[in-house]
Amino acid sequence: MKPLCSGELIHLVSEKGRHYALTLKAGDRFQFSGEWLAHDSLIGQEEGRWVRLSAGSRLLVIRPTLSDYLMKMPRGAQILYPKDIALILMKADIFPGARVLEAGIGSGALTLALLRAIGEKGQLFSYEVREDFAAQALKNIRRYLGDAPQLTIRQQDVSAGIVERELDRVVLDLPEPWRVVEPVLEALRSGGILLTFLPPCLRWSGWWRCCRDRAVSILLKPRRPWNGRGRSKGGACVRSFGWWPTAGF
């Protein structure tokens, strides 16, 4: 097992399960509720062990999983949570080596998951209008993955046009994704998949009007299929956490 080294990101987990993000640096101290822990006592050691702070409290030392990291990373915009990202990866069928476009990079949470899913041989093109969001997302990505040569960030409005062609998948996290359908039609390969994330349930009607003639499915989380052509029948009323309309082109 590779030992922990200076400059590496770790999490310290309390006995109550709370995570504290920490970047190791020789000579520094971690302060916790009036106690402290020297970084030097962790550098060169293995993860997965309990350490004691100056007054006796215990913390578990781990390298954060991607899910752990997403919940603690700096945010410029609200992130998609791991439970939503997992469903997006499955519904969009993101696979190793895929050419994927995402629009609305936010703080980079979905971007990180997409990069992991497509692997080193895939390509990810991320469109983001706001420079500050793109800059923060890139910092978050590099902090966890290091350099990601398969990532291309374009600071431009995706509705104005898509540079890439023959894309396998397109994933949109935008307030009005139906405005992007025509550029997506030109960019996706035959048989490609477009998936959008729509938190407010009223927005999907605009999407349906735009894509009604194509292969479309709409999923209400948690686990409730929705009939886009009319009212949804049957099933108990549940709180809507998000809508995932998908279309095949």
C-alpha positions, -999 to 999 in steps of 0.1 A, spaced: 0 0 0 13 34 -9 22 55 21 7 90 27 29 118 14 32 156 17 9 175 -6 -17 146 -6 -54 151 2 -67 130 30 -98 129 52 -98 125 90 -130 109 102 -143 113 137 -160 85 157 -193 102 149 -186 99 112 -178 135 104 -152 141 77 -125 167 78 -105 174 46 -68 180 50 -39 185 26 -7 171 42 22 195 46 54 188 65 57 209 97 20 218 98 -6 210 125 -43 200 122 -64 218 148 -96 200 161 -118 212 190 -88 226 210 -66 196 201 -40 192 175 -23 166 153 11 170 136 10 164 98 45 148 102 29 120 123 8 110 92 33 115 64 49 81 55 22 62 73 -6 40 58 -42 50 55 -70 31 73 -56 35 108 -68 54 139 -46 82 153 -49 101 186 -49 138 189 -30 158 216 -58 153 242 -67 117 233 -95 120 207 -94 95 179 -97 101 141 -96 76 113 -71 85 85 -84 77 49 -79 87 14 -113 101 4 -135 83 -21 -149 104 -49 -182 106 -31 -164 118 1 -145 144 -19 -176 158 -36 -193 165 -3 -163 185 10 -148 202 -20 -150 240 -24 -181 251 -43 -188 280 -67 -222 266 -76 -245 240 -61 -233 205 -69 -251 174 -81 -250 150 -52 -235 114 -55 -270 98 -54 -280 119 -84 -247 114 -103 -249 77 -99 -283 76 -116 -271 99 -144 -241 77 -152 -264 47 -155 -293 63 -174 -269 80 -199 -249 47 -201 -215 64 -198 -188 39 -208 -150 38 -209 -137 54 -241 -169 75 -247 -169 109 -262 -191 129 -239 -202 165 -238 -216 182 -206 -230 217 -203 -232 234 -170 -199 224 -153 -208 242 -120 -183 232 -93 -171 201 -112 -189 173 -93 -205 156 -123 -173 164 -144 -152 144 -120 -176 114 -122 -177 115 -159 -139 116 -162 -137 85 -140 -163 68 -161 -148 74 -195 -113 66 -184 -80 76 -200 -91 68 -236 -124 88 -234 -129 125 -241 -150 150 -221 -160 184 -235 -174 207 -208 -192 239 -217 -196 266 -191 -206 303 -195 -193 316 -162 -155 320 -159 -155 318 -121 -174 285 -121 -151 270 -147 -120 281 -128 -133 266 -95 -143 234 -112 -108 230 -127 -92 235 -93 -114 209 -78 -107 184 -106 -69 189 -104 -69 186 -67 -85 151 -68 -74 137 -102 -44 158 -111 -40 167 -147 -69 154 -168 -57 155 -205 -90 140 -217 -109 171 -205 -115 202 -226 -133 231 -210 -150 256 -234 -161 289 -218 -191 296 -241 -229 292 -243 -236 257 -256 -269 269 -272 -248 291 -296 -234 259 -311 -213 228 -304 -178 225 -319 -176 187 -316 -191 160 -338 -198 123 -335 -204 125 -297 -216 94 -280 -234 111 -251 -245 146 -241 -254 154 -205 -271 188 -197 -275 205 -163 -292 237 -176 -324 256 -167 -337 254 -203 -322 224 -220 -347 224 -249 -328 255 -263 -299 232 -270 -316 204 -288 -308 216 -323 -270 219 -317 -271 185 -300 -287 170 -331 -258 181 -352 -232 170 -326 -245 135 -316 -237 104 -336 -266 82 -347 -278 62 -317 -263 87 -292 -280 96 -260 -289 130 -246 -298 132 -209 -308 163 -190 -313 170 -153 -344 191 -144 -349 197 -106 -382 217 -109 -409 193 -123 -426 220 -143 -396 224 -166 -399 190 -183 -430 201 -202 -408 224 -224 -384 195 -229 -413 172 -240 -426 197 -265 -392 199 -281 -385 161 -282 -419 145 -285 -411 130 -319 -380 112 -306 -374 83 -283 -379 99 -249 -382 85 -214 -387 106 -182 -378 93 -148 -389 109 -116 -366 102 -87 -372 83 -65 -381 54 -88 -413 66 -103 -418 64 -141 -437 93 -157 -458 93 -188 -448 123 -208 -479 122 -230 -503 128 -202 -509 125 -165 -490 100 -145 -514 74 -131 -509 52 -100 -484 53 -72 -482 74 -41 -474 110 -41 -436 115 -35 -413 144 -32 -395 152 -65 -357 153 -61 -351 155 -98 -362 146 -133 -341 128 -158 -355 131 -194 -335 111 -219 -337 111 -257 -321 88 -283 -311 104 -317 
